[in-house]
Amino acid sequence: MMKFLGHLLALLLSTALSITVTLWTLGHTLGSATYLEHQADQVKLYDQIHAQVPAVDPALVQTQVNAILPQFIDHLLKGAPTPVADFGSGPVNVGISDPKILGITNFLPTVALYAELAIVAMIILIIIVGGQRRLTLLSRAAFGAATGVGLSAAIFWFSPSIILGLLSKPDTLSIKTAFAPFLTAVFHDLATQLAIAALVLLGISVALRLIHGAGRLKSKFSKQPKPGKTANPPFPGIARS
């Protein structure tokens, strides 16, 4: 029963770690207006939009995007009012119209909070009930989390191809051409950060496994003589007084 409980706790811990690392990375990339503005500047997004749509002033687009990005992120994650942009042809609502999708995105910060609390709780429980196997269980949890985060990295790496594939229609081709470098840069950088996090978790898993093995090896060679057995006298034949 305790063995099953240990495996269950390791599984729950690996799940919570995967969710937390993925959401934390998303928060510092797709959920950061500063990050997105920096990536847009790096790939010259506004100039590329102007090249595809000459009637659009790149300076106006940059000003509007920089103004509404923080509002749009708050709209997604905190349920703030829908931001409004004006690119010269009148105000346009920039937000999520589907309440189901908005409900999911608004719930993500709560999910991240509960996942962080679950990590602390699972680690404490594993230390309490794991006994001599606690390092092995923690190592297994870290390995499972590394696998989950690595899978997320792979998904985000290939996401630009999927998104751009949806923009292959004639009426959206100019948008695809303008946004392709930006989307590729953002998602590939996100995937790279997740891959690095997966490698760190894998390293933690290996380190915990080595520490556990070293502890077992040390205890094996430092066993004390069993009670009742006495060591042989240094000079056989000489009786102890």
Backbone hydrogen bonds, N-H to C=O, Kabsch-Sander energy under -0.5 kcal/mol:
donor,donor_aa,acceptor,acceptor_aa,energy
5,L,1,M,-2.4
6,G,2,M,-2.3
7,H,3,K,-2.1
8,L,4,F,-2.3
9,L,5,L,-2.4
10,A,6,G,-2.1
11,L,7,H,-2.1
12,L,8,L,-2.5
13,L,9,L,-2.5
14,S,10,A,-2.4
15,T,11,L,-2.1
16,A,12,L,-2.4
17,L,13,L,-2.5
18,S,14,S,-2.3
19,I,15,T,-2.4
20,T,16,A,-2.4
21,V,17,L,-2.7
22,T,18,S,-2.2
23,L,19,I,-2.7
24,W,20,T,-2.7
25,T,21,V,-2.2
26,L,22,T,-2.4
27,G,23,L,-2.5
28,H,24,W,-1.3
29,T,26,L,-1.1
31,G,26,L,-2.8
32,S,29,T,-1.6
33,A,31,G,-0.5
36,L,32,S,-2.2
37,E,33,A,-2.5
38,H,34,T,-2.1
39,Q,35,Y,-2.4
40,A,36,L,-2.3
41,D,37,E,-2.1
42,Q,38,H,-2.2
43,V,39,Q,-2.0
44,K,41,D,-0.8
45,L,40,A,-2.6
48,Q,44,K,-1.8
49,I,45,L,-2.2
50,H,46,Y,-2.0
51,A,47,D,-2.0
52,Q,48,Q,-1.6
53,V,49,I,-2.9
56,V,53,V,-2.2
57,D,55,A,-0.5
61,V,57,D,-2.3
62,Q,58,P,-2.6
63,T,59,A,-2.2
64,Q,60,L,-2.6
65,V,61,V,-2.9
66,N,62,Q,-2.6
67,A,63,T,-1.3
68,I,64,Q,-2.3
69,L,65,V,-2.2
71,Q,67,A,-0.5
72,F,68,I,-3.1
73,I,69,L,-2.4
74,D,70,P,-2.2
75,H,71,Q,-2.0
76,L,72,F,-2.0
77,L,73,I,-2.7
78,K,74,D,-2.4
79,G,74,D,-0.5
79,G,75,H,-0.6
80,A,74,D,-1.6
85,A,92,V,-2.8
87,F,90,G,-0.6
92,V,85,A,-3.1
94,V,83,P,-3.1
95,G,93,N,-0.6
97,S,95,G,-0.6
102,L,98,D,-2.2
103,G,99,P,-2.2
104,I,100,K,-1.7
105,T,101,I,-2.4
106,N,102,L,-2.4
107,F,103,G,-1.0
108,L,104,I,-0.6
108,L,105,T,-0.8
111,V,107,F,-2.2
112,A,108,L,-2.5
113,L,109,P,-2.0
114,Y,110,T,-2.5
115,A,111,V,-2.4
116,E,112,A,-2.0
117,L,113,L,-2.1
118,A,114,Y,-2.3
119,I,115,A,-1.9
120,V,116,E,-1.7
121,A,117,L,-2.3
122,M,118,A,-3.0
123,I,119,I,-2.3
124,I,120,V,-2.1
125,L,121,A,-2.4
126,I,122,M,-2.6
127,I,123,I,-2.2
128,I,124,I,-1.9
129,V,125,L,-3.0
130,G,126,I,-2.2
133,R,130,G,-2.0
134,R,131,G,-1.4
137,L,133,R,-2.5
138,L,134,R,-2.4
139,S,135,L,-2.3
140,R,136,T,-2.3
141,A,137,L,-2.2
142,A,138,L,-2.3
143,F,139,S,-2.2
144,G,140,R,-2.4
145,A,141,A,-2.4
146,A,142,A,-2.3
147,T,143,F,-2.1
148,G,144,G,-2.2
149,V,145,A,-2.9
150,G,146,A,-2.3
151,L,147,T,-2.1
152,S,148,G,-2.0
153,A,149,V,-2.3
154,A,150,G,-2.0
155,I,151,L,-2.1
156,F,152,S,-2.5
157,W,153,A,-1.9
158,F,154,A,-1.6
159,S,155,I,-0.6
162,I,158,F,-1.3
163,I,159,S,-2.8
164,L,160,P,-3.0
165,G,161,S,-1.5
166,L,162,I,-1.0
166,L,163,I,-0.8
167,L,164,L,-1.0
168,S,165,G,-0.9
172,T,169,K,-1.4
173,L,169,K,-0.7
173,L,170,P,-0.6
176,K,172,T,-2.2
177,T,173,L,-2.4
178,A,174,S,-2.0
179,F,175,I,-2.6
180,A,176,K,-1.8
183,L,179,F,-3.0
184,T,180,A,-2.4
185,A,181,P,-2.3
186,V,182,F,-2.5
187,F,183,L,-2.5
188,H,184,T,-2.2
189,D,185,A,-1.9
190,L,186,V,-2.3
191,A,187,F,-2.5
192,T,188,H,-2.2
193,Q,189,D,-2.3
194,L,190,L,-2.1
195,A,191,A,-2.4
196,I,192,T,-2.3
197,A,193,Q,-2.1
198,A,194,L,-2.3
199,L,195,A,-2.1
200,V,196,I,-2.1
201,L,197,A,-2.3
202,L,198,A,-2.2
203,G,199,L,-2.4
204,I,200,V,-2.3
205,S,201,L,-2.3
206,V,202,L,-2.3
207,A,203,G,-2.5
208,L,204,I,-2.6
209,R,205,S,-2.0
210,L,206,V,-2.4
211,I,207,A,-2.5
212,H,208,L,-2.3
213,G,209,R,-2.4
214,A,210,L,-2.8
215,G,211,I,-2.2
216,R,212,H,-2.1
217,L,213,G,-2.3
218,K,214,A,-2.3
219,S,215,G,-2.2
220,K,216,R,-1.9
221,F,217,L,-1.5
222,S,218,K,-0.8
223,K,220,K,-0.6
229,K,226,K,-1.7
238,I,235,F,-1.9
239,A,237,G,-0.7
